[in-house]
Amino acid sequence: MSQAITVLGGGITGLTTAWYLAQRLPQTVGVRLVEGSSRLGGWVRTDRRQAGGVSFIAEKGPRTLRTGNSREALAVLELVDDLDMRSDVIVAPRSSAAARNRFIYYEGELNRMPTGLGSVLTGLPPAVRCLPRGIWHDLTTKKNTPDGASDESIHSFVSRRFGQQVDDNLASAVMHGIYAADTKDLSTRALLYPFWLADQMGKSGVLRGLRRVAKHSRARNARFAVRDAEEKYSVSKRRMQTPEFWASIDDASMYSFRDGMQMLTDKLATRLAALSNVEIITGQPATSARLDADGNVELQLENGQAVSSQHLINTLPLHQIRGLFSNEPSTSLLEDTPYASVAVVNVTYPKRNITPVDGFGYLVPRASANDSKALGVVFDSCSLPEQDGGADISRLTVMLGGSRFHELFGEPGAVAKEVLEQVAMETVSGHLGIRATPIDVDATVGRKCIPSYTVGYIDRLKSMHEWVQRQLGGRMSVVGAAYGGPAVPQCVVHSRDLVNRHLRLDALDTPQCVSGLEEIISSFE
């Protein structure tokens, strides 16, 4: 084919990017998906295991997707709809224990997080008692925004406005669960932007300042009115075409797929492979990227193969992108973004309802760091029991490491599985009192799997935008977990935005000069 676009990276971002391209491009334009490893799907991985005469799944990466009316949540649901996966979806109703009960491990006990005014009135557990005091502290403390600071760590911000205990008990636990990182490193401006803006704009306190932010946001979001209207209309049409599916989603707090999250990436890969203008290359890492004599992008692969196209969409992690341009001047986002490594230990017991409480699971805050090596534990069977297929089992997942991986276990690539599995069993026994013998324990280490949005991230993102536009004569864009959020829904919606809203697919012979970061950066202005 005389024209083509190359997508580099075959994780969830690369697969969805290739999918959206294939939906929009004519059959005469090629889509080339290049993945360095032997499998597609990236960190989305579901293993099928056998033990004790039972077959069951073990999620090694993301395990659930949130519902709701956000652009991100709806983008994934529309993708599921387009892939005809509606019958594969299983949900956790809003009334389920998994939706209502989430815990924090504090002072040796599971502390249930409040879910509304009723739970506040019935009494707060010890971990959460700092929250009313923190709210009062913000309401009664004069504005103390640091002069001239363009960003601040979440630990500093929360401690300054709400008291350090709110961070040590609550915020640190939440950020452990999402980013596997320490709030002392994470950016308030990037991850808590409305609160950061309220602190900047407000005259006396963050909570009062949120009203000013709401007015500012309505004015700022007016520029997206046409986009939002089009997307709402698209969803409304789908609701009329498949009402039962959308009704089940409306009643759900979260969802996944009958045989795990990998069903989504497998279906994307299968559908892409069936298209005549899509070529999928696996097992061949890219080693360099340059412009050829005709001004097109030439991607050099490890086996010596050269892949040529008019535009490159790069979905690789930042440290891998840097390797492609080792002879070029770099930029701070590539050089200064740490990635967290997380060990996932799947533990399966030959008994239902083995946990002392029902719920989604629990997280471990900084306040309990001396008592635990875990980031948290997910009660998989309680969250989505249909995935067990009626078997008398209980599946748990213990998450270890994150920002403390090297301190606790050494190099992620060198730690023995047995060490991680032993720590997981000690965690389950010590925190939950479970003494039963599991039928299966399996540890997997995700090395550098989650980018950390550290202090100064937004300024580095702007520099990255300029750097990308200078590379390959304006014929490269980037999208992925390092830009605008690492969760699956964020990766999906940013892929869709890049393909459907920003790239000029009818003018591939002309440099696009689209970094892929334009809309993300504008959301922080």
C-alpha positions as CSV (number, residue, x, y, z in Angstrom):
1,M,0.0,0.0,0.0
2,S,1.3,3.4,-0.9
3,Q,0.2,5.0,2.3
4,A,0.2,3.7,5.9
5,I,0.3,4.7,9.5
6,T,2.4,2.7,12.0
7,V,1.3,2.2,15.6
8,L,4.2,1.3,17.9
9,G,3.2,-0.7,20.9
10,G,0.6,-3.4,21.2
11,G,-0.9,-2.7,24.6
12,I,-4.4,-1.5,25.2
13,T,-3.5,2.0,23.9
14,G,-1.8,0.6,20.7
15,L,-4.7,-1.8,20.0
16,T,-7.4,0.8,20.4
17,T,-5.5,3.3,18.4
18,A,-5.1,0.8,15.6
19,W,-8.8,-0.1,15.9
20,Y,-9.9,3.5,15.5
21,L,-7.6,4.0,12.6
22,A,-9.0,0.9,10.9
23,Q,-12.5,2.2,11.3
24,R,-11.7,5.6,9.7
25,L,-9.2,4.8,7.0
26,P,-10.1,3.4,3.6
27,Q,-8.9,-0.1,2.7
28,T,-6.2,1.4,0.5
29,V,-4.3,2.8,3.5
30,G,-2.4,0.4,5.7
31,V,-2.3,0.2,9.5
32,R,0.8,-1.4,10.9
33,L,0.9,-2.4,14.5
34,V,4.4,-3.2,15.9
35,E,4.8,-4.9,19.2
36,G,8.2,-5.8,20.6
37,S,7.1,-8.7,22.8
38,S,5.6,-12.0,21.6
39,R,2.1,-11.1,23.0
40,L,-0.4,-8.3,22.5
41,G,-2.3,-6.6,25.4
42,G,0.5,-5.1,27.4
43,W,-0.3,-4.9,31.1
44,V,-3.8,-6.2,30.5
45,R,-3.3,-9.9,31.1
46,T,-5.5,-12.7,32.4
47,D,-4.1,-16.1,33.1
48,R,-6.2,-19.3,33.1
49,R,-5.0,-21.6,35.9
50,Q,-5.8,-25.1,37.1
51,A,-5.5,-26.4,40.7
52,G,-7.5,-28.6,43.0
53,G,-9.6,-29.9,40.1
54,V,-10.8,-26.3,39.4
55,S,-10.2,-23.9,36.5
56,F,-10.1,-20.2,37.4
57,I,-8.7,-16.9,36.2
58,A,-5.9,-14.8,37.7
59,E,-5.8,-11.1,36.7
60,K,-2.2,-9.9,36.4
61,G,-3.1,-6.3,35.5
62,P,-6.3,-4.2,35.6
63,R,-9.3,-6.2,36.8
64,T,-12.4,-3.9,36.6
65,L,-13.7,-0.9,34.7
66,R,-15.8,1.8,36.3
67,T,-19.2,2.8,34.9
68,G,-20.6,6.4,34.9
69,N,-21.2,9.2,32.5
70,S,-17.6,10.5,32.1
71,R,-16.1,10.6,28.6
72,E,-13.6,8.0,29.6
73,A,-16.1,5.5,31.0
74,L,-18.4,5.9,28.0
75,A,-15.6,5.5,25.5
76,V,-14.8,2.0,26.8
77,L,-18.5,1.1,26.8
78,E,-18.8,2.2,23.2
79,L,-15.8,0.2,22.3
80,V,-17.3,-2.9,24.0
81,D,-20.5,-2.3,22.1
82,D,-18.6,-1.9,18.7
83,L,-16.8,-5.2,19.4
84,D,-20.1,-7.0,20.1
85,M,-18.9,-8.0,23.6
86,R,-22.1,-7.1,25.4
87,S,-22.8,-10.7,26.3
88,D,-19.3,-11.1,27.8
89,V,-19.8,-8.3,30.3
90,I,-20.4,-9.1,33.9
91,V,-21.3,-6.4,36.4
92,A,-21.1,-5.6,40.1
93,P,-24.5,-3.9,40.9
94,R,-24.5,-0.6,42.9
95,S,-26.2,-2.5,45.7
96,S,-23.5,-5.2,45.9
97,A,-21.0,-5.4,48.8
98,A,-18.1,-4.8,46.4
99,A,-19.7,-1.4,45.4
100,R,-20.6,-0.4,49.0
101,N,-17.6,-1.7,51.0
102,R,-14.1,-0.5,50.6
103,F,-11.6,-0.6,53.4
104,I,-8.4,0.8,54.7
105,Y,-6.0,-1.2,56.8
106,Y,-5.3,0.9,59.9
107,E,-4.2,0.1,63.4
108,G,-4.3,-3.6,62.7
109,E,-7.9,-3.6,61.5
110,L,-10.0,-3.1,58.4
111,N,-11.7,0.4,58.5
112,R,-14.7,0.8,56.2
113,M,-14.7,3.9,54.2
114,P,-17.8,6.1,54.5
115,T,-20.1,6.0,51.5
116,G,-22.5,8.8,52.4
117,L,-24.0,10.9,55.2
118,G,-25.6,7.9,56.8
119,S,-22.3,6.1,57.3
120,V,-20.9,9.3,58.8
121,L,-23.8,9.6,61.3
122,T,-23.4,6.0,62.4
123,G,-19.8,6.6,63.4
124,L,-16.4,6.8,61.7
125,P,-13.8,4.2,62.0
126,P,-10.4,5.3,63.5
127,A,-8.7,5.8,60.1
128,V,-11.4,8.2,58.9
129,R,-11.9,10.3,62.1
130,C,-9.3,12.7,60.9
131,L,-11.5,13.7,58.0
132,P,-14.0,16.0,59.8
133,R,-11.1,17.7,61.6
134,G,-9.4,18.1,58.2
135,I,-12.4,19.7,56.7
136,W,-12.7,22.1,59.6
137,H,-9.0,22.9,59.3
138,D,-9.5,23.9,55.7
139,L,-12.5,26.0,56.4
140,T,-10.9,27.9,59.3
141,T,-7.3,28.2,58.0
142,K,-6.4,31.3,56.1
143,K,-5.1,31.0,52.5
144,N,-1.5,29.7,52.7
145,T,-0.7,28.9,49.1
146,P,3.1,28.9,48.5
147,D,4.2,32.0,46.6
148,G,5.2,31.4,43.0
149,A,4.8,27.6,43.2
150,S,3.6,26.1,40.0
151,D,3.0,22.7,41.6
152,E,3.2,20.9,45.0
153,S,3.3,17.3,46.2
154,I,0.0,15.8,47.3
155,H,1.5,15.2,50.7
156,S,2.4,18.8,51.1
157,F,-0.9,20.1,49.8
158,V,-3.2,17.8,51.8
159,S,-1.1,18.3,55.0
160,R,-1.1,22.1,54.5
161,R,-4.9,22.4,53.9
162,F,-6.4,19.4,55.7
163,G,-3.7,18.2,58.1
164,Q,-1.0,15.5,57.7
165,Q,-3.2,12.8,59.2
166,V,-5.6,13.0,56.3
167,D,-2.7,12.3,53.9
168,D,-1.1,9.6,56.1
169,N,-4.4,7.8,56.7
170,L,-6.4,8.4,53.5
171,A,-4.8,10.2,50.5
172,S,-1.7,8.0,50.7
173,A,-3.9,4.8,50.6
174,V,-5.9,6.0,47.6
175,M,-2.8,7.0,45.6
176,H,-1.2,3.6,46.5
177,G,-4.2,1.9,44.9
178,I,-4.1,4.0,41.7
179,Y,-0.5,4.8,41.0
180,A,1.4,2.6,43.4
181,A,3.3,5.7,44.4
182,D,4.0,7.9,47.4
183,T,2.0,11.2,47.8
184,K,5.3,12.8,48.8
185,D,6.3,12.5,45.1
186,L,3.0,12.9,43.2
187,S,1.8,16.1,41.6
188,T,-1.2,17.9,43.1
189,R,-1.6,19.9,39.9
190,A,-1.7,16.8,37.7
191,L,-3.8,14.5,39.9
192,L,-6.0,16.8,42.0
193,Y,-6.3,19.6,39.6
194,P,-9.7,21.0,40.7
195,F,-8.4,21.2,44.3
196,W,-5.1,22.7,43.3
197,L,-7.0,25.3,41.2
198,A,-9.4,26.0,44.1
199,D,-6.4,26.7,46.3
200,Q,-5.0,29.1,43.7
201,M,-8.3,30.8,43.0
202,G,-10.0,30.7,46.4
203,K,-9.6,33.5,49.0
204,S,-10.0,31.3,52.1
205,G,-9.7,27.6,51.7
206,V,-9.9,24.9,49.1
207,L,-13.5,23.7,49.8
208,R,-14.8,27.3,49.4
209,G,-12.7,27.8,46.3
210,L,-14.3,24.8,44.6
211,R,-17.3,27.0,43.8
212,R,-15.1,29.4,41.9
213,V,-13.5,26.4,40.1
214,A,-17.0,25.1,39.1
215,K,-17.7,28.5,37.4
216,H,-14.3,28.5,35.7
217,S,-14.8,24.9,34.5
218,R,-18.2,25.7,33.0
219,A,-16.6,28.5,31.0
220,R,-13.6,26.5,30.0
221,N,-15.6,23.5,28.9
222,A,-17.9,25.5,26.7
223,R,-15.3,25.1,23.9
224,F,-16.0,21.4,24.0
225,A,-19.8,21.9,23.6
226,V,-20.0,20.5,20.1
227,R,-17.8,17.5,20.9
228,D,-19.8,16.7,24.0
229,A,-23.1,17.0,22.2
230,E,-22.0,14.7,19.4
231,E,-20.8,12.1,21.9
232,K,-24.0,12.3,24.0
233,Y,-26.0,11.8,20.8
234,S,-23.9,8.8,19.8
235,V,-24.5,7.2,23.2
236,S,-28.2,7.9,23.1
237,K,-28.5,6.1,19.8
238,R,-26.7,3.1,21.2
239,R,-29.1,3.1,24.2
240,M,-32.0,2.8,21.8
241,Q,-30.4,0.0,19.8
242,T,-29.3,-2.2,22.8
243,P,-31.4,-1.0,25.8
244,E,-30.9,-4.1,27.9
245,F,-27.1,-3.8,27.9
246,W,-27.1,-0.1,28.8
247,A,-29.7,-0.7,31.5
248,S,-27.5,-3.3,33.1
249,I,-24.6,-0.8,33.0
250,D,-26.7,1.9,34.6
251,D,-27.3,-0.3,37.5
252,A,-23.6,-1.3,37.8
253,S,-20.8,0.2,39.9
254,M,-18.1,-1.6,37.9
255,Y,-17.7,-4.4,35.3
256,S,-15.3,-6.7,33.6
257,F,-15.6,-9.7,31.3
258,R,-16.6,-13.3,32.0
259,D,-13.1,-14.6,31.4
260,G,-11.2,-11.5,32.5
261,M,-10.0,-8.3,31.2
262,Q,-7.8,-9.9,28.5
263,M,-11.0,-10.7,26.6
264,L,-11.1,-7.1,25.6
265,T,-7.5,-7.0,24.2
266,D,-7.9,-10.4,22.6
267,K,-11.0,-9.3,20.8
268,L,-9.3,-6.2,19.5
269,A,-6.4,-8.2,18.3
270,T,-8.7,-10.8,16.6
271,R,-10.8,-8.2,14.9
272,L,-7.8,-6.2,13.7
273,A,-6.0,-9.3,12.3
274,A,-9.1,-10.1,10.2
275,L,-8.8,-6.7,8.3
276,S,-7.0,-6.8,5.0
277,N,-5.3,-3.4,5.5
278,V,-4.0,-4.2,9.0
279,E,-0.6,-5.8,9.5
280,I,0.4,-7.0,13.0
281,I,4.1,-7.5,13.8
282,T,5.1,-9.1,17.1
283,G,8.3,-10.2,18.7
284,Q,10.3,-7.5,17.0
285,P,11.3,-4.4,19.2
286,A,11.9,-1.2,17.4
287,T,15.5,0.0,17.7
288,S,15.4,3.4,16.0
289,A,13.2,5.8,14.1
290,R,14.2,8.3,11.4
291,L,13.0,10.0,8.2
292,D,13.9,8.2,5.0
293,A,14.9,9.8,1.7
294,D,11.3,10.4,0.7
295,G,10.4,12.1,4.0
296,N,8.5,9.2,5.4
297,V,9.0,7.6,8.8
298,E,11.2,4.6,8.8
299,L,11.1,2.3,11.9
300,Q,14.0,-0.1,12.2
301,L,13.2,-3.4,13.9
302,E,15.6,-5.7,15.8
303,N,15.6,-8.2,13.0
304,G,16.7,-5.6,10.5
305,Q,13.3,-5.1,8.9
306,A,12.4,-1.5,8.1
307,V,8.8,-0.4,8.5
308,S,7.9,2.7,6.5
309,S,4.8,4.9,6.8
310,Q,3.6,8.5,6.5
311,H,3.0,8.8,10.3
312,L,4.0,7.1,13.5
313,I,1.8,6.9,16.6
314,N,4.1,6.0,19.5
315,T,2.4,4.3,22.5
316,L,5.6,3.0,24.1
317,P,6.5,3.8,27.7
318,L,8.7,7.0,28.1
319,H,11.9,5.1,28.8
320,Q,11.5,3.1,25.6
321,I,10.7,6.1,23.5
322,R,14.0,7.6,24.7
323,G,15.8,4.6,23.4
324,L,14.5,5.2,19.8
325,F,16.0,8.7,19.8
326,S,19.2,8.1,21.7
327,N,21.2,10.4,19.4
328,E,18.7,13.3,19.7
329,P,18.4,15.9,22.5
330,S,16.0,14.6,25.1
331,T,13.3,16.3,27.2
332,S,12.5,16.2,30.9
333,L,9.4,14.0,30.8
334,L,11.4,11.3,29.1
335,E,14.3,11.6,31.5
336,D,12.7,12.4,34.8
337,T,9.5,10.2,34.9
338,P,9.9,7.3,37.3
339,Y,7.8,4.1,36.8
340,A,6.5,2.0,39.7
341,S,7.0,-1.8,39.7
342,V,4.2,-3.8,41.3
343,A,4.1,-7.5,42.3
344,V,0.7,-9.1,41.8
345,V,0.2,-12.2,43.9
346,N,-3.0,-14.2,43.1
347,V,-4.1,-16.4,45.9
348,T,-7.0,-19.0,45.5
349,Y,-8.7,-20.9,48.3
350,P,-11.0,-24.0,48.0
351,K,-13.8,-22.3,49.8
352,R,-16.3,-19.5,49.2
353,N,-16.6,-16.3,51.3
354,I,-13.3,-16.8,53.0
355,T,-12.7,-13.2,53.9
356,P,-14.0,-11.9,57.2
357,V,-15.9,-9.0,55.5
358,D,-17.5,-8.6,52.1
359,G,-16.3,-5.8,49.8
360,F,-14.0,-4.8,47.0
361,G,-10.9,-5.0,49.1
362,Y,-8.6,-2.7,51.1
363,L,-5.7,-0.4,50.7
364,V,-2.7,0.2,53.0
365,P,-1.9,3.9,53.9
366,R,1.4,5.4,54.9
367,A,0.3,5.3,58.5
368,S,0.4,1.5,58.4
369,A,3.5,1.1,56.3
370,N,5.5,-0.2,59.3
371,D,2.9,-3.0,59.7
372,S,2.6,-4.1,56.1
373,K,4.6,-4.6,53.0
374,A,1.4,-4.6,50.9
375,L,-0.2,-1.8,48.9
376,G,-3.5,-3.5,49.2
377,V,-5.6,-6.6,48.7
378,V,-8.5,-7.1,46.2
379,F,-11.3,-9.6,47.0
380,D,-11.8,-10.7,43.4
381,S,-14.5,-13.4,44.1
382,C,-16.5,-10.9,46.1
383,S,-16.2,-8.2,43.4
384,L,-17.2,-10.3,40.4
385,P,-18.4,-13.8,41.6
386,E,-19.6,-14.8,38.1
387,Q,-15.9,-15.1,37.0
388,D,-15.6,-18.1,39.3
389,G,-18.1,-20.0,37.2
390,G,-20.0,-21.4,40.2
391,A,-16.8,-23.0,41.7
392,D,-16.4,-23.2,45.5
393,I,-13.4,-20.9,45.6
394,S,-12.3,-17.5,46.8
395,R,-9.8,-15.5,44.7
396,L,-7.7,-12.7,46.3
397,T,-5.0,-10.5,44.8
398,V,-2.3,-9.1,47.0
399,M,-0.4,-6.1,45.6
400,L,3.2,-5.5,46.7
401,G,6.0,-3.0,46.0
402,G,5.2,0.2,44.3
403,S,7.4,3.1,45.5
404,R,8.9,0.8,48.2
405,F,9.7,-2.1,45.9
406,H,13.5,-1.7,46.0
407,E,13.5,-1.0,49.7
408,L,11.4,-4.1,50.5
409,F,12.5,-6.6,47.8
410,G,15.5,-5.3,45.9
411,E,15.6,-5.3,42.1
412,P,12.2,-6.2,40.6
413,G,13.8,-8.5,38.0
414,A,15.8,-10.4,40.7
415,V,13.4,-11.1,43.5
416,A,12.3,-14.7,43.8
417,K,8.6,-15.6,43.3
418,E,8.7,-17.6,46.5
419,V,9.6,-14.5,48.5
420,L,6.7,-12.5,47.1
421,E,4.3,-15.4,47.6
422,Q,5.4,-15.8,51.2
423,V,4.9,-12.1,51.9
424,A,1.4,-12.3,50.3
425,M,0.5,-15.3,52.5
426,E,1.7,-13.4,55.6
427,T,-0.3,-10.4,54.6
428,V,-3.5,-12.4,54.1
429,S,-3.0,-14.3,57.4
430,G,-2.0,-11.2,59.4
431,H,-4.6,-8.8,58.1
432,L,-7.5,-11.1,57.4
433,G,-6.9,-13.9,59.8
434,I,-7.2,-16.5,57.1
435,R,-5.3,-19.7,58.1
436,A,-6.6,-22.0,55.4
437,T,-4.3,-23.5,52.9
438,P,-4.7,-22.1,49.3
439,I,-4.9,-24.4,46.3
440,D,-2.9,-21.9,44.2
441,V,-0.5,-19.0,44.8
442,D,1.1,-17.3,41.9
443,A,3.3,-14.1,41.9
444,T,4.0,-11.9,38.8
445,V,6.1,-8.8,38.8
446,G,5.1,-5.9,36.6
447,R,8.4,-4.1,36.1
448,K,8.0,-0.4,35.5
449,C,4.3,-0.8,34.8
450,I,2.8,2.5,36.1
451,P,4.2,6.0,35.3
452,S,4.4,8.3,38.3
453,Y,3.0,11.8,37.7
454,T,5.5,13.6,40.0
455,V,5.7,17.2,41.0
456,G,6.2,19.4,37.9
457,Y,4.5,17.0,35.6
458,I,2.4,19.5,33.7
459,D,5.4,21.7,32.9
460,R,7.3,18.6,31.7
461,L,4.2,17.6,29.6
462,K,4.3,20.9,27.8
463,S,7.9,20.4,27.0
464,M,7.2,16.9,25.8
465,H,4.6,18.4,23.4
466,E,7.2,20.7,21.9
467,W,9.7,17.8,21.7
468,V,7.4,15.5,19.9
469,Q,6.5,18.1,17.3
470,R,10.2,18.5,16.5
471,Q,10.8,14.8,15.9
472,L,10.6,13.1,12.5
473,G,9.5,16.3,10.7
474,G,6.2,16.5,12.5
475,R,5.3,12.9,11.6
476,M,5.0,11.4,15.1
477,S,2.3,11.6,17.7
478,V,2.3,10.0,21.2
479,V,-0.5,8.6,23.3
480,G,-0.5,6.3,26.3
481,A,-0.4,5.8,30.1
482,A,2.2,8.5,30.6
483,Y,-0.1,11.3,29.3
484,G,-3.3,12.3,31.1
485,G,-3.8,9.2,33.2
486,P,-2.7,5.5,33.2
487,A,-6.0,3.8,33.6
488,V,-7.6,1.8,30.7
489,P,-10.5,4.3,30.1
490,Q,-8.1,7.2,29.9
491,C,-5.9,5.4,27.4
492,V,-8.9,4.5,25.3
493,V,-10.5,8.0,25.2
494,H,-7.1,9.6,24.3
495,S,-6.5,7.1,21.5
496,R,-10.0,7.9,20.1
497,D,-9.5,11.6,20.4
498,L,-6.1,11.5,18.6
499,V,-7.5,9.5,15.7
500,N,-11.0,11.0,15.4
501,R,-10.4,14.6,16.4
502,H,-6.8,15.6,15.7
503,L,-5.1,13.7,12.9
504,R,-5.9,14.7,9.4
505,L,-6.2,11.2,7.9
506,D,-7.1,12.6,4.5
507,A,-3.8,14.4,4.3
508,L,-1.1,11.9,5.3
509,D,1.4,13.1,2.7
510,T,1.6,16.3,4.7
511,P,3.3,16.3,8.1
512,Q,0.6,16.3,10.8
513,C,2.5,18.3,13.4
514,V,0.1,16.8,16.1
515,S,1.8,15.7,19.3
516,G,-1.3,14.0,20.7
517,L,-1.0,16.0,23.9
518,E,-2.8,19.2,22.8
519,E,-6.2,18.4,24.4
520,I,-4.7,17.0,27.5
521,I,-2.6,20.1,28.1
522,S,-5.6,22.3,27.4
523,S,-7.5,20.6,30.2
524,F,-5.0,22.1,32.7
525,E,-5.5,25.7,31.5
